[in-house]
Amino acid sequence: QRKIEIAEKKRLEQEKRVAEVEARKQAAADAAEQKMKELEEKKNAQQEKAANARQTQQKKQQAQEVVSKASRGVTISLFGFGGGKSDSSDAPSVSAQSASSTAPRGVPTIARWKQARDGSITGVISGAGAFSDGDPVTTSPIKGSAVGGTVVTTKSGSRYFLEGGKPGGAPAKASNNAQAAANKRVEAAAAAKKLAAEKAENAKQQREAALAAKKLATEKAKQEREAKSAAAAAAKAEAAEKARQEKEAKAAAAAAAKAERADAQKATQSAKQQEAKKAVAQAKRGSTISLFGFGGGEEDPSPQPAPAPARAPPKKQQEQASKANAPNGVPTLSNWRLNGDGSVSGRISGSPNFKNGEQVTTSQIAQGRMEAGAVVKTGSGSRYFLG
């Protein structure tokens, strides 16, 4: 917001400077126009003076020609040869004409006139061939006094009719036209200035509207980005939470299943052990006991400490077993005995994993009859010949 205010302040200052430059340009243009007018008036005055001089010279030549051609004693009328010029005498004189409200034919009129200290007349001229009606002029010093409604003659010989009864009288129609033209120029300049100001204001409003629209678009884009970011973060968090819950559910289900299997296996094993103990306890001395279905052991035979002495099989059975031979590849257990958990302990031979005569205890017997010369199978799949 601070940056926007600074930018707006700079823009207003720039517009102010531009307006000042335009005002200076307009003032310079007005001054140049005024100077051009003054130069034009000076040029016109010089042209009028030259024209009057040529006219006077022509009339002199005409008068000389008339005099030279006239017969002696003839009266000559020189009316019209003066050209508005007085006689050669420079002595001041006052026009013999009485005051009038209109200028004599051919004599320019000066309205809104005033006389300067040097005797010159300044005013607005009309009816002069060298000037446009309404142009301001200043004559050369006049002879005699300046009286409104009379014709005055300058020292250079030019004649002018002074309008009104006193200096500064009512302006003539030409002066009114000049004033109207000047007023129109002022009004045109004011209208142009007003139009320029309106254009500047419209441009300012357009810039402000564009700036506001840009700011609104930027804020909207920011809000959309923040909304998208928040939605993405929420979706990611939801997905992570869902994955965590699924993982925990799977872990809990797996743990429950494992515990259930362990409990079931433990219960089954305990039941089988109890049945095996009961069967051994109820068996008569020297009888053969089948432990098929009571096993479930999973480990291979491994070296175990020598068990406590137990009942040996009947001597007759051992003698018969000594006469039988183990199948190829099946280890032989001699001096064996059945333990309370359904396993068999004895000395092994013919096994690639144990030394001959090493004392071992199998896992629970799952298949076969417990008698000398029989082949039994453990729950893990190992087979042994009972010697």
Salt bridges, closest charged atoms under 4 A:
GLU5 OE1 - ARG2 NH1 3.81
GLU8 OE2 - ARG11 NH2 2.08
GLU15 OE2 - ARG11 NH1 2.55
GLU15 OE2 - ARG207 NH2 1.71
GLU208 OE2 - ARG11 NH2 3.56
GLU241 OE2 - ARG244 NH2 2.41
GLU248 OE2 - ARG244 NH1 2.45
